[in-house]
Amino acid sequence: MRRKLMLAVLMLGVVGLVSCNKEVKEKEVKEEKINTSIDISEIDEDKIQFSSGNLDMNVYNPSIEELSEEADVIFRGKLVGIDSYLDDWEMKSNYTFEVDEYYKGDVEESTFTINTLGGIMKEKEYKELISKVWEIDDEKWVPGDDMYVVHGLMGMEPLDLNSEYFVYAYYYNDSYHPMYTIYGTYKKNDNGEYERFGIDEGDRHTKTLEELENSVKG
């Protein structure tokens, strides 16, 4: 079940906590990492404050053949680590996978990390970081002890720790990222098939492992 959007849908990079005074400070905060490996699947819905960002672009719905052709690395593995952080005001995450098999790319490491927009943090920790970038009204914003802030992209939640994924990734700016941002990761479901997040029913789909493997080119 998709978690209820507790905050307004916002353009990506805009802080989604309506209780703070959003006056930007002059100084920048780069890549302040504060939490590791929070599993969103283990958190009750009422403990999550969710904000969604949109890409200011036309979202193209690629086929698995297109993903395969354009990807630099393709692999299958279990998500074993999540590091969410703020890069200035943007929440980003490094997802580390324990790789079962590589299908494309000159890679041999037992683990592989991709970086993408969005993530999850304890609310107190998020407030501590964002207050270095935005002017915060402490009286209006009092973080809950067991509350979390989740930033997603186009409604996509952070990936689930300990779940298996089939990933199409490309290399850019010294790190790897999922292809087409939201379309490059397929999560294994209880039926043993792999599901891709989509903005609407037209681009959400499920593939077998055989179908995904057969899509690989080069």
TASULHU-V589463 format. One record per residue. RES is the residue in one letter. SS is DSSP state (@ for helix, = for strand, . for the rest). NEAR is the number of other C-alpha atoms within 8 Angstrom. Layout:
BEGIN
res = (RES:RES)
ss = (SS:SS)
near = (NEAR:NEAR)
END
This chain:
BEGIN
res = (M:R:R:K:L:M:L:A:V:L:M:L:G:V:V:G:L:V:S:C:N:K:E:V:K:E:K:E:V:K:E:E:K:I:N:T:S:I:D:I:S:E:I:D:E:D:K:I:Q:F:S:S:G:N:L:D:M:N:V:Y:N:P:S:I:E:E:L:S:E:E:A:D:V:I:F:R:G:K:L:V:G:I:D:S:Y:L:D:D:W:E:M:K:S:N:Y:T:F:E:V:D:E:Y:Y:K:G:D:V:E:E:S:T:F:T:I:N:T:L:G:G:I:M:K:E:K:E:Y:K:E:L:I:S:K:V:W:E:I:D:D:E:K:W:V:P:G:D:D:M:Y:V:V:H:G:L:M:G:M:E:P:L:D:L:N:S:E:Y:F:V:Y:A:Y:Y:Y:N:D:S:Y:H:P:M:Y:T:I:Y:G:T:Y:K:K:N:D:N:G:E:Y:E:R:F:G:I:D:E:G:D:R:H:T:K:T:L:E:E:L:E:N:S:V:K:G)
ss = (.:.:.:.:.:.:.:.:=:=:=:.:.:.:.:.:.:.:.:.:.:.:=:=:.:.:.:.:.:.:.:=:=:=:=:=:.:.:.:@:@:@:.:.:@:@:@:=:=:=:=:=:=:=:.:.:.:.:.:.:.:.:.:@:@:@:@:@:@:@:.:.:=:=:=:=:=:=:=:=:=:=:=:=:=:=:=:.:.:=:=:=:=:=:=:=:=:=:=:=:=:=:=:=:.:.:.:.:.:.:=:=:=:=:=:=:=:.:=:=:=:=:@:@:@:@:@:@:@:@:.:.:.:=:=:.:.:.:.:.:.:.:.:.:.:.:.:=:=:=:=:=:=:.:.:=:.:.:.:.:.:.:.:=:=:=:=:=:=:=:=:=:.:.:=:=:=:=:.:.:.:.:.:.:=:=:=:=:.:.:.:.:.:=:=:=:.:.:.:.:.:.:.:.:=:=:=:.:@:@:@:@:@:@:.:.:.:.)
near = (2:3:5:6:10:8:10:8:9:10:10:10:8:9:6:8:6:6:7:11:9:8:6:7:9:5:6:8:11:7:8:9:8:8:10:8:9:9:8:10:6:5:8:6:7:5:9:12:12:12:14:16:15:10:10:5:4:5:5:5:6:8:6:8:9:8:12:12:9:7:11:10:13:15:13:12:12:13:16:11:11:13:12:16:13:15:11:9:11:11:13:13:13:12:12:12:12:11:12:9:7:12:9:11:8:5:6:5:5:7:8:9:9:12:12:10:10:15:14:12:12:11:13:10:9:10:9:8:10:10:9:11:14:11:12:9:9:7:5:7:9:6:8:7:6:7:12:11:12:14:14:15:14:10:8:9:10:11:6:9:14:7:9:10:13:14:11:15:14:12:9:7:4:5:8:11:12:16:13:8:8:12:13:13:13:12:11:13:8:5:5:7:11:14:12:12:12:11:8:6:7:6:9:11:10:8:9:9:8:6:8:11:8:6:9:12:7:4)
END
